[in-house]
Amino acid sequence: MAKINWKPGTMVYPLPAVLVSCGETPDEYNLITIAWTGTICSDPPMCYISVRPSRHSYEIIKRTGEYVINLTTEELARATDWCGVRSGANYDKWKEMGITPAPASVVKAPIVAEAPISIECKVKEIVELGTHHMFISEVVNVIADDRYIDPETGAFSLKKADPICYSHGHYFKVGDPIGKFGWSVEKKKRKPKK
């Protein structure tokens, strides 16, 4: 097997394809599709999004200091793509895609009512990196759609929610689970002796 050198690039794939909602009042609510997003700390819970300064949502998020990361599903795939190639300066993305803005619990930015998970964030720092600026943010609340909560365990089922991800210009459904955290070192249960 031979290895090939490529020029440096962003090769950490797949990434979640999310709809980030922003704005303080209905007349400025906007959606932006983001794949440059992720977790950066668990305590306190923190996430980031990276946004080009030329994007319409950039100034809204910078001014308000808050946004919501909404996970997307196969059902939301067309809207996710469309909101990434159209500008909120020219379109009401909510209306065009038939997506419902709903009140968040902590931030003024709306959540996407159709999203399985909405992560409310408050910006702590903006890091200017180059083509994108990173909004480092504290997670102040998470809203989950109860259709995906196991009534017995209270756990959220990503498999039922069927989130989509982004890889090299394409959207994919998340596949079947192959293990859980720690399964590689888990002790096997002994079979009862007969």
Secondary structure, DSSP 8 states (H G I E B T S, - for coil): -------S------EE-EEEEE-SSTTT-EEEEE-SEEEEEETTEEEEEEE-TTSHHHHHHHHH-EEEEEE-BGGGHHHHHHHHHS-TTT--HHHHHT--EE--SSSSS-EETT-SEEEEEEEEEEEE-SSSEEEEEEEEEEEE-GGGB-TTT--B-HHHH-BEEEETTEEEE-------TTTTT---------
